[in-house]
Amino acid sequence: MNRMIRGKAWTFGNDIDTDVIIPARYLVTNDEKELGKHCMEDIDPGFTKKIDNGDVIVGGENFGCGSSREHAPIAFKGAGISCVIASSFARIFFRNAINIGLPIFVCPEAAREIIQGDIISVDPSKGTITNETRDREYSTSPFPPFLQQLIATGGLTAYVREKIQHKGKD
Amino acid sequence: MGKTLAQAIIEAHSDDKADIGNICQVKVDFAFANDITAPPAIRSFRDMGAEKVFDSERCAILPDHFTPNKDIASAQQAMEGRKFAREQQMLYWEVGRVGVEHAFLPEKGYILPGDIVMGADSHTCTGGTLGAFSTGVGSTDLAAVWATGESWLMVPPTIKVIFHGERPEWITGKDMVLALLGKIGVQGARYKALEFHGEALGNLPLDDRFSISNMAVETGAKAGLFVPDAKILTYAEKRASRSFNPIYPDQDAQYEQIVEIDVESMEPLVAAPHLPSNVHRAKEFSQVEIDQVFIGSCTNGRLRDIEMAASILKGRKIHERVRCMIIPASYEVYSEAMKRGYLEIFASAGAAICTPTCGPCLGGHMGILAAGEKCVSTSNRNFIGRMGHTESEVYLSSPLVAAASAVTGRITDPREMEEQE
């Protein structure tokens, strides 16, 4: 999760819900590539055809509100989105993104100022977002220590795997 | 410093101190998924190297979303959940016995006062009505609970919501939660818990309270909690599948914010497209002609909801332009509605009565909307494309507004029906 991120920004407003990120009619699979094909199509038809691998989603407040479907962050990954930057995230989407390894960054300033098409790079280890087009740099809000540990372990699946293996040795 | 109900429940399930903002490792009393969220949870469970769920009597799969299987792909998904449930000997109920999860689980006594419950469905917050810290999570989080019996929670600050005054006859729990949404918005309680108080709750039927907790997530909340009273304890004791310990907030609990709502002056409400917080008086939309009405879902598919719909539809006809889908949320509700003659009322009125399922609420099946169509729905979300085409529109309301609108063919304040008599 500490890889450098670089891509073009695609901006969306406040309260982007999981029904538009991946409509329920596609929830008959959990295949990353298949879900990725339909990502954001109800709010921006043809979205996945316009984007390049590594592009960045920029949202406003309450990004990912609504349903608990983990298919939403999975769809972003499947579409080749490298990370989501937002002013704030809805809580289930926040947990899901961390759990499945979609990098997310809370940064109200960046979310406000980035304009569609700007080239954005993120250094997750330093917690910095750079708007290369406008020569601006921002600091992301750091996660609590437990979440940093969870991310460093490789996400929740790896964390639980370690816990189970450890328990087996007791 | 006194604890809120959310803090008190978390502390009772954790070795960590439940100070606001702390991350606590908690023991989970009950953990479930549905036919859509189970397959990714099963995949994560296997990836974790887990072999057995932590307690087969506390882990469940409920096939309620795309069931009865709407197509081959959803049949395959449902089969995946069914096979896993059999392998793990965990709780599972088949179509014909299961209900919409958030109506069915409280009925069967699996969600109880004082519990921590996690469900891979955002409306798991419905269980807050019983004084449980019941919250929605994604599939991988749920898999971790199945594997270990534990999860993590950041202790949320709590907003105390006080419903004042005496509730008028036409005001339901749904109107009350819509009023709250209109006031605090879709992120007014993000990362927080709601705790409901006030004299208007005294005579509020339990089914209405479920509607209120159900839409807590629409305010961004983690949980929407009622403090156990005699009504809640009697319900839980009658149905409990295991023993339970009710938990209460301290008298001197510290609330981050207090939101007060005067129920006495309220009028029947709707949430207009495309956000549940876009709340207005129903009568402001009386010119809006509609194509479909949906009465059901985990928000409003319980017996009192069906009873309210029947009270309006008795002796009346559904408007010729309108398709009215009525879907009891569980077979207990379905059979009771049958015994009481409500289903006959609906059939005579020209409504379609369907088997319990989430169905049209999430645009699954049994009532998908075409471009330009408008629907009054008793469900919980009216996002773009939620119930079908991206150019369709959903107005959220109580069963009274929905049934009245089904008769007139336009959005209707139910008091208009009384005037007609």
Contacts between the chains, C-beta under 8 A, distances in Angstrom:
chain1	res1	chain2	res2	distance
A	14	B	187	8.0
A	15	B	186	5.5
A	15	B	187	7.0
A	15	B	275	6.6
A	17	B	381	7.6
A	17	B	383	4.6
A	19	B	362	7.5
A	19	B	363	7.9
A	19	B	381	6.9
A	19	B	383	4.5
A	19	B	384	7.3
A	19	B	385	6.2
A	19	B	386	5.2
A	20	B	383	6.5
A	20	B	384	5.7
A	20	B	385	6.6
A	23	B	363	6.9
A	23	B	385	5.5
A	24	B	36	7.9
A	24	B	362	4.3
A	24	B	363	5.0
A	24	B	364	6.1
A	24	B	386	7.8
A	25	B	363	6.1
A	25	B	364	7.9
A	27	B	36	4.9
A	27	B	65	7.9
A	27	B	66	7.8
A	28	B	66	7.0
A	28	B	71	7.0
A	28	B	73	3.5
A	28	B	74	5.1
A	28	B	76	7.8
A	28	B	77	6.0
A	29	B	73	6.5
A	29	B	77	7.8
A	30	B	39	5.4
A	30	B	40	4.4
A	30	B	43	6.8
A	30	B	139	8.0
A	42	B	384	5.8
A	42	B	385	4.2
A	42	B	390	4.8
A	43	B	384	6.5
A	61	B	187	5.8
A	62	B	186	6.3
A	62	B	187	3.9
A	62	B	190	6.1
A	62	B	220	6.3
A	65	B	186	6.1
A	65	B	187	7.0
A	65	B	220	6.5
A	66	B	122	6.6
A	66	B	381	6.3
A	66	B	383	6.3
A	67	B	121	7.7
A	67	B	122	5.1
A	67	B	362	7.3
A	67	B	381	7.9
A	68	B	37	6.8
A	68	B	120	6.0
A	68	B	121	5.5
A	68	B	122	4.2
A	68	B	124	7.8
A	68	B	136	4.4
A	68	B	137	6.3
A	68	B	138	5.5
A	69	B	36	7.1
A	69	B	37	7.1
A	69	B	138	7.5
A	70	B	37	7.2
A	70	B	40	5.4
A	70	B	120	7.8
A	70	B	138	3.9
A	70	B	139	4.5
A	70	B	140	6.2
A	71	B	40	7.3
A	74	B	40	7.6
A	88	B	187	7.2
A	88	B	190	6.6
A	90	B	187	7.5
A	90	B	190	6.6
A	90	B	220	6.1
A	91	B	190	6.7
A	91	B	191	5.4
A	91	B	220	7.2
A	91	B	222	6.1
A	92	B	122	6.0
A	92	B	136	5.6
A	92	B	137	6.4
A	92	B	138	6.0
A	95	B	137	6.4
A	95	B	138	6.1
A	95	B	141	5.8
A	96	B	138	3.7
A	96	B	140	7.1
A	96	B	141	7.5
A	99	B	138	6.2
A	99	B	140	4.1
A	99	B	141	6.0
A	100	B	138	7.9
A	100	B	140	6.2
A	144	B	23	5.9
A	144	B	154	7.4
A	146	B	23	4.6
A	146	B	152	6.7
A	147	B	23	7.7
A	155	B	140	7.9
A	156	B	44	7.9
A	156	B	140	5.4
A	156	B	141	6.7
A	156	B	144	5.6
A	157	B	44	5.6
A	157	B	47	4.9
A	157	B	48	5.4
A	157	B	140	6.3
A	157	B	143	7.8
A	159	B	144	7.9
A	160	B	48	4.4
A	160	B	50	7.3
A	160	B	143	7.7
A	160	B	144	4.8
A	160	B	147	5.6
A	160	B	148	6.3
A	161	B	47	7.4
A	161	B	48	5.0
A	161	B	49	5.0
A	163	B	148	6.4
A	164	B	48	6.4
A	164	B	49	5.5
A	164	B	50	6.1
A	164	B	147	6.5
A	164	B	148	7.4
A	165	B	49	6.9
